[in-house]
């Protein structure tokens, strides 16, 4: 049996002496696509940030087995883009910044350039490679950030609210991209409130409530049965339900 | 003007400063630290004072003080409970006051020698100075060529850099030290009080028309060299101080690029 990509054991996290995550334990295996649910303030984004080392745990441990010498294992697609760059930064440069250790500033190798082009093609932004990233729309920017994460070929992709604030057209394009990623056996953890568009993506739901895991299992329908439907009505009352 | 050996040395030194300084300045502008070079220049003045007092080479005294100052500035920015600019100002005022005091105590040093370091003295660059400037300039270019991508990453998105395993603090320290070395290199060309201008102004001009980070880096370096070379040439023929002429030329280039950039953008947006 292969090792899980990521293994979280009794993870606790405090900020300014206030508990934000309490005794979180779960594992993510290969090919899993996990919805990380919960009300605002439940600790979803905090958990994602802890998984990539941006926030240190107070106790417990996170073991990352994903990745090897040639890739970074886990990549985060943040909800918000970096603040507007004072120096113009092209979309190509933004995406190539995912290849931190591979090259110098003045010499991106042909292989690295090809990787960036492929990542841009995957998110349907090839035609924007030379544009300044500040000229992109919200949806295009989200796709560019996905390409930046993908360029290092991570085994596990963490997406924080990928559909938040996007119009219907942008949502449709992004959902198609995420479906493509799932079809290519990419493991993902997705924090999202816009689940109506994404529910066919998930093989598992982890729901946080009051800083702890309230549910961890297969997606359930509103009656608490295993979900197969792609068109579920909302039900915020039952944990594990795609609402 | 190249008939005179001192002018050849001045031209080479000015060219190194013009080419290298914007390559460091681009990261300072991106990180909203445009005045860091200015502050480090103040601190370097104490190094000059110590060097004059101990009768050692001012260039190296300035560099040691500038590097120590840059590390202190970075430490204060991260650790101090004072507001960032307040903490920095304490260091800057201390630096310039220490420099003036120590220089006044040095035997044989006068206000003229201090002025040479405050506002530059390109025509008095010795062969030893030139070798030091060339070595330090090469160090700057090599560091930017090797760590440029990492510096760009943590300047544009420090959080993403951290996720990728980059040492954001380490790279910030590298940038601070790089700024200190650039200030020392630029000291003889434009002076400690104006060195920040040659780091920042060509970058601000280039960013008006460039479409990428790489384009901005190349263009700002080119504009920096043009300003340094043209400023020195004008100062030679008009008989005015080279440091201030270089900075004023760089500002004129900025106004020109910004104006043409704005006109070009407007024309492109006009419906046909």
Interface residues (C-beta under 8 A of the other chain):
Chain A: X52 X53 X54 X72 X75 X76 X78 X82 X85 X86 X87 X88 X89 X90 X92 X93 X94 X97 X98 X99 X100 X101 X103 X104 X105 X106 X130 X131 X132 X148 X152
Chain B: X26 X29 X30 X32 X144 X145 X146 X147 X148 X149 X150 X151 X152 X153 X156 X157 X159 X160 X161 X162 X163 X164 X165 X166 X203 X207 X210 X211 X212 X213 X214 X215 X216 X217
